[in-house]
Amino acid sequence: QVQLVESGGGLVQAGGSLRLSCAASGRTFSSYRMGWFRQAPGKEREFVAAISWGDGSTYYAGSVKGRFTISRDNAKLTVYLQMNSLKPEDTAVYYCAARILDARKWTDWGQGTQVTVSS
């Protein structure tokens, strides 16, 4: 069973940076894609970024491209989301997710970590 544990959220001023971590366990992840999603109060959960564990291909939402960077550490089975130039509208609960590459849906989710950006 896949387990995903996020950490690294917190309170930061606008323009600041945070790095989120997602520790994965329970599977061999070479054929998985890992993602970050976020959900702000009163809004639907939205895609932020994803990375293919095998070849490292990355994907970003337009709203974070150029500010956020997703990466992975194969040895630590950890996925990171480096968030720079944070804006108040980035405030949300951030979730780590996983799915097999050819799956249609994201099947595994972490518990979420709160990111709050003050203006």
C-alpha positions, -999 to +999 in steps of 0.1 A: +000+000+000+013+034-010+019+058+018+027+095+012+037+119+040+040+156+034+060+181+054+074+216+051+044+237+051+041+269+072+036+306+072+057+328+049+056+364+037+048+372+001+079+369-020+094+342+003+101+306-003+092+272+011+101+237+002+076+209+006+086+173+009+067+141+002+081+109+016+068+078-003+068+042+007+050+009+000+058+004-036+085+004-063+078+038-078+098+036-111+065+034-131+047+061-111+040+097-116+041+119-085+022+151-082+014+181-060-021+195-058-035+223-036-069+233-023-077+268-010-107+274+012-139+274-008-122+262-040-117+229-057-085+210-055-062+220-084-031+205-100+002+222-093+030+201-106+040+165-114+071+144-121+075+110-136+096+090-113+114+070-140+127+097-164+121+128-144+097+145-169+080+175-152+047+192-157+034+225-142+003+245-139+005+278-156+000+297-124+032+283-108+055+278-139+087+296-134+082+300-096+078+263-084+101+234-091+093+198-086+121+172-081+127+138-067+154+120-048+154+083-058+175+072-029+153+088-003+120+081-022+111+117-016+095+143-039+101+180-033+082+211-043+104+242-041+082+272-041+097+306-047+082+341-051+052+330-032+020+350-035-010+352-011-030+334-037-007+304-032-022+299+002-038+264+004-035+230+017-009+212-005-013+175-011+011+149-025-004+123-049+007+093-068-005+072-097+008+046-121+019+063-153-010+050-175-037+054-149-065+079-155-068+090-119-045+098-091-050+069-067-030+077-036-029+109-015-011+123+015-028+140+044-018+175+032+003+204+046-009+239+051+009+268+033-001+303+042+014+333+024+008+367+041+007+399+022 
